[in-house]
Structure formats: C-alpha cells, structure tokens
Amino acid sequence: MKKSIFYILAASALVLGSCDDLLDKNPRDTFTNNPAFWSNNNQVESYSNGFYEFYGSASNFYFNALNDDQIEPTFANWTFTTVPTKAGAWSARFTNIRRVNYMLDGLKTSTLPAAQKKRYEAIGRLNRAHEYAELARLYGDVQWENKVIGDLNDEAVYGERTDQDVVMDSVLNDLDFAIANLASNTADKTLWSKELALAVKSDVCLYWGTYCKYRNQADNGKAADLTLANKFLQECVNASEQLMNSGKFSLDPGTVSGGKTYTLFNSINIGNNPEVIFYRNYEKDLVSHPASLPDYTCGSTTQKGITKDAIDAFLFLDGKPKATTSLPTDDKAVEDANHNYSIAHFLANKDKRLSLLVDHILAFKGHGWIRDEPSPDGPLPAEMTSSTGYTIYKFDNPQLTLHYRTNTNTGYTDVPMYWYAIILLNEAEAKAELGTITQTDLDKTINLLQARAGLPNMTLTPASDPANNAGVSNLIWEIRRCRRCELMLDNDYRYWDLVRWHQLDKLDSNNYPNINLGANVTNVSDADKNAQGYLKGTSATRKFEAKYYHYPVPANEIKLVKDQGKVLTQNPGW
C-alpha cells in the first residue's frame, strides 16, 4: 500500500523528493542514504529537530469546534462526509513516519558512539509512536512500517492494513524504548526528554485502553477487548505514576495581575511553570503564532462560542450540578449600568475555571463589547461578538501591546502540549476504569484540580447527576466532567474523548439541541433566541452516523491496491 509522500526539508538541509501523485511510481528520492551523514552528530541532531513539527502549534491547539463545547459561526460539520480522493490526515503522518524511518535506518550504518545512537533511536521511536498513535485513532487499521520502503514495487507497498491492536502494541514498544533511553530533562521543556515520552505514553495508553473497552463491532469494525483494555489502562497508570512520583511537577495556582489571571494558556513564558511538561516556545518578532487567535479572543470577527451544554457541565461551588445544587442557578443575563449584558452573578457561583474560560459580559449580534482590560497602549479597538454570546477569555493576554494582541501571526504566548493536569486526569480515569481507584488516588489527582477550581473534594461515591446519559458509574461520570472542564478548548481533547468513550453520537445536534445553544438572553428583546430564552448559536444541524468513528481511507489508496489485483478494506460505513 503506497503512501502519499511529501518530504519536508529538515533543518539539516536534507532534501527528499516528492511523490504527491499516488499513482506516480517513479522513485524521486534525491538524497542518498550516506553513512557519513548519519555519522555526523550535528547533522543527525538537526535532522531529528525536524520532528518537533509533529507536535502542533497554536493553530491546531485552540478552538476546534467539532465537539459539543463550541459552536463555529459557519458551523463545524464532520471532517469527512464522503470518501476523499486524498487526505492530508493520512499522507502527512505517513510522510512523517517515513522521515523517522530514514533516520532509524541510517543509524544502523552510523559510526556515532553507541550512547548517541541510542538517544537518536529513542527520539525516532518516540516520534514514530506519536504518529502511529494518531493514525490508529483516525483510521483504525493502518500498515505498520518500521523501515523505509525504497522500492515502490515492494510487496509492502500494496499490503493490507495492519490490525490496529498489533500497531498499538508496536507503538507501546516504541514508547517504552524511548522512555528507557531518553535522559530526564526539565531544565528546557521544549526538548526531547524522558518526561515527554512518559506523557505521550500516558495519553496514548489511556486513549487505547478506553477505546478497546467501549468500542463495538458494528460501529468500529472491531469488538471490545477487555484484556487489551486493561493492559493499556495499566500502562497508562505506570507512566502517569512515574511522572507523579518524580516530584518534578505540580499544578500552577496561577498569578493574578491587574484583575487578569495568567496561566500556562496565556503566558509569554511558561518555561519555568511547574505544571508544564513539554511546550512550543514563541518569541516576540521572531517566532509567532500561525493562528488567528485575535479572531477568537479579541477580534471583531464573530467568534466561536461556548455552548450551553458546556456551560452546564461546570459544577456550582457546592460541588453539585444545576439539578441538585442549593445555590442560585439563574443564568439570565442582566443589563448593567453600561447597557451591557452581564452574567457575573451566575459566574460567581460556579467552578472558578468557568470565569477563566469566558467573559462576564455577553457579546453577540447587535450587542458587541470591548473587553474591559486594556493593553499597555490602550483599549481593544473593536467590539467582540460570539455565536453564543460567550466570548473566550482563556487565551487572551492584555500584557501584550495592541499590535501583538490583535493582529494575526504576531502572538507570542507559549503553547503547552503536555502538562501535569493531563497526567492527573489520566491517572484517575485509568484507575477508575480498572476498578482499582481509592480515595487516596482521588486526593492525589482529581481533588488537586477540584481545589484549584474552588470545588469540594470528590469522593468514591458521588451523588447521582440526572444529566448522566453515558451509561457509566457516577464516579466515572464525575471524573469525565472534571476532565471536560479542565481541558475545555485544549488540543482537541473533547472530540477524541467522545470517540474513545463511544459517545460520538453526542455531537448529533438533533438529539442533543443544547450543543447548538448559547447564553440565556431572556432579558434581551432583539436577540435570536429559542422559546426558553437561549441564543441560537447556529441554525445548522449535525447528524451522527456510526461511520464517523473512523476517517475513510482515501480513494486513491483503495484504487492503487485494486489496480494490483488486491483489496484494501475500507472502514465501516464508508
């Protein structure tokens, strides 16, 4: 099975040819795999630095709206609704894997000292594991390649996809090798380290463990496997506890300056933040965000808005949901002295994370608002609006002057990729799914996050929430709630959480209308609202089909194999 190939220039100036056309079988590699190259430490180091690209940036970290937390003004439908001819999600990751395999193959002929070769092999295998874990969750079965396929007539080019569970066993082996052979490094959290490898393993193993537990044959093409699920969940626990027991990380309480709380999500320097495990560094006028963050945090373009469903997920300060709390639940916006519509009274009774997520003033069509925290050189120049009335507060930083705060491709706040809160959440969920969690475990994980959010401790027997529609225990429901609230808008976690819990149907807006609604504007006469007074975030609808649990294999991949008289199986439903 031939992969689409687009070779990326590494920092070493290693040039690899292109073979964009899946049906173009002429070898186009312009680089000769010369042992001298792989025996030069500076060149190998430079080449391996190209793998940092795999870990995303602000452009794909924030504001993914294909979930039940956000509504995009133009509406976010499924990534694919028909089978594409080609797909970057497929080709880019196989390209990355090929880049890694070039290095791993080259190291076999290298004359570098054994310790150096081991380190580079560990870097390579960490990143191959990272890319294959992505491919497996996107496509399920994918062909495992642990070497460069130099001959395009090689049988492997046209082979069937490898069973996803076999792939993930290989991913686990790669991760364990990386953990064993990478040095600890918390002095510079932008570099490869044992800690990063452990964090990747914690995340990957939680995903695959729960996915194996909740998947089914009809929807996923493969039945649940509790033995495999428990294996990966325990590996998640092992990796998480190594990080927890290291004593190198702790939760960031946040710092308050001029009414603004600065956290790892909106700070210009998170290198010394005790919560950060691995991050992308951005520098003023040197390396800036490629994303349009101003459009989502302080621009005049209508922003993606937080949904009513997401707002309702946040507990009240007594630790109870709306259905059972004794605190005031009135979420109706009230007009203030400046003729803005405020929800400050509502936020005051809710989980503190909600106040860090959204503004206390609603801003929607016909009722724009300029955030009341000016930059050093003045107030924001344009009114904000959002599709749901809730404007995003979490990633804005008024320490920046207006130029860097409001213009695209100028922002330089650092972007965390892995951080300690994720590890605590992973540990708690994995142990709850294994049935081994204790109150001590909760106190070392979830309850640290609860305390930071101003909420009471969670117990092993939380009260029932009438909103629990996931078919899981009260404890797992509450751990999932904590995860949702803690990671809202971060790294597309919500979408993939729904996939691995087999809850992707929750994105069907016909069956779950709250995911299309916004703030309560009962008191606003000219707002586009429903009968209950909630803003209509969009008039579009999204219908769930079971096939969406996996992306479709690109049509050109299917055709290429078919032309060779063989069969490449398409994913269920496509």
HELIX and SHEET records of a PDB file:
HELIX    1   1 PRO A   35  TRP A   38  1                                   4    
HELIX    2   2 ASN A   41  ASN A   49  1                                   9    
HELIX    3   3 GLY A   50  TYR A   55  5                                   6    
HELIX    4   4 ALA A   58  PHE A   61  1                                   4    
HELIX    5   5 GLY A   88  LEU A  107  1                                  20    
HELIX    6   6 ALA A  114  TYR A  139  1                                  26    
HELIX    7   7 GLU A  155  TYR A  158  5                                   4    
HELIX    8   8 GLN A  164  ASN A  181  1                                  18    
HELIX    9   9 LYS A  194  TYR A  214  1                                  21    
HELIX   10  10 GLN A  217  ASN A  220  1                                   4    
HELIX   11  11 LEU A  226  SER A  246  1                                  21    
HELIX   12  12 LEU A  293  THR A  297  1                                   5    
HELIX   13  13 LYS A  308  ALA A  313  1                                   6    
HELIX   14  14 ALA A  344  LEU A  347  1                                   4    
HELIX   15  15 LYS A  352  LEU A  357  1                                   6    
HELIX   16  16 LEU A  402  THR A  406  1                                   5    
HELIX   17  17 TYR A  420  LEU A  434  1                                  15    
HELIX   18  18 GLN A  439  LYS A  444  1                                   6    
HELIX   19  19 ILE A  446  ARG A  452  1                                   7    
HELIX   20  20 ASN A  474  GLU A  486  1                                  13    
HELIX   21  21 TYR A  493  ARG A  500  1                                   8    
HELIX   22  22 LEU A  504  LEU A  507  5                                   4    
HELIX   23  23 PRO A  513  ASN A  516  5                                   4    
HELIX   24  24 ALA A  546  TYR A  549  5                                   4    
HELIX   25  25 ALA A  555  LYS A  562  1                                   8    
SHEET    1   A 2 ILE A   5  PHE A   6  0                                        
SHEET    2   A 2 SER A  18  CYS A  19 -1                                        
SHEET    1   B 2 GLN A  70  ILE A  71  0                                        
SHEET    2   B 2 GLY A 305  ILE A 306 -1                                        
SHEET    1   C 2 THR A 255  SER A 257  0                                        
SHEET    2   C 2 LYS A 260  TYR A 262 -1                                        
SHEET    1   D 2 VAL A 276  ARG A 280  0                                        
SHEET    2   D 2 VAL A 415  TRP A 419 -1                                        
SHEET    1   E 3 VAL A 334  GLU A 335  0                                        
SHEET    2   E 3 TYR A 341  SER A 342 -1                                        
SHEET    3   E 3 ILE A 361  LEU A 362 -1                                        
SHEET    1   F 2 LEU A 517  ASN A 520  0                                        
SHEET    2   F 2 TYR A 534  LYS A 536 -1                                        
END                                                                             
